[in-house]
Amino acid sequence: MAYPIGKVAELAGVTVRTLHHYDEIGLLSPSQRSATGYRRYDDADLERLQQILYYRELEFSLEEIAAIIDDPQADATAHLRRQHKLLSERIARLAKMVNAIEFAMEASKVGINLTPEERFEVWGGFDPDEHAQEAEQRWGDTDAYRESMRKTSRYTKQDWLRIKEQSEDWGRRIVAVMDAGASAQSPEAMELAEEHRQHISQWYYECSYEIQTGLAEMYLADERFMATYEAIKPGLTVFLHDAILANAVARS
């Protein structure tokens, strides 16, 4: 059985461009060509691709993958031990970072000095005070929390209405991108992910790409945050997550 490149890309969840690149660098060259010169992949090629994607998931470089797969003397176990250590350290750093800064939708609303009527006008049925104690317990000792408190404590009703208006406008535009069939890696989606990051930096605390990718992971992990985005449009949480990650990679 031989498969065309488009089918292989679909099966593996990668782009045709990625497969072209693997071929160009000699990491995965198709075993066959059609009469017209098109790439054709057999079962052995697919098995090799599966190995490549496994090591890529573990964040091995393409050079390391080639060395492991092509060199029978390569110590794959040693590579895996080293990568396990690096990934474990990274997971610990990310967990600490997320716990420290993930309060954009909760802690940022603590201390809002509005009358009950103004609160309802700005936030509808949402009561920010319900989240105040949890936010302070989770992030009270972080620089990001303190920066957010300094900023939001000075905001007027007009400031909060402006924040709400910007957020709703952003929501309409990212839904339009999704409805148009664009991918999360499209320029339009990544531009909106960048706008999401800048909105946080403008109104709450300095949001680096590293912090924003941590937020994206939390949006998927915490049902409350997921519900907020899913209420705008089903599937938006995953779409935004993927757009944030693509934008961070593109701009790094």
ABEGO torsion letter per residue (X at the ends): XBBBAAAAAAAAGBBAAAAAAAAAAGABBBABBBAAGBBBBBAAAAAAAAAAAAAAAAGBBAAAAAAAAABAABBAAAAAAAAAAAAAAAAAAAAAAAAAABAAAAAAABGBBBBAAAAAAAAEABBAAAAAAAAAAAAAABAAAAAAAAAAAABBAAAAAAAAAAAAAAAAAAAAAAAAGBBAABAAAAAAAAAAAAAAAAAABBBBAAAAAAAAAAAAABAAAAAAAAAABBGAAAAAAAAAAAAAAAAX
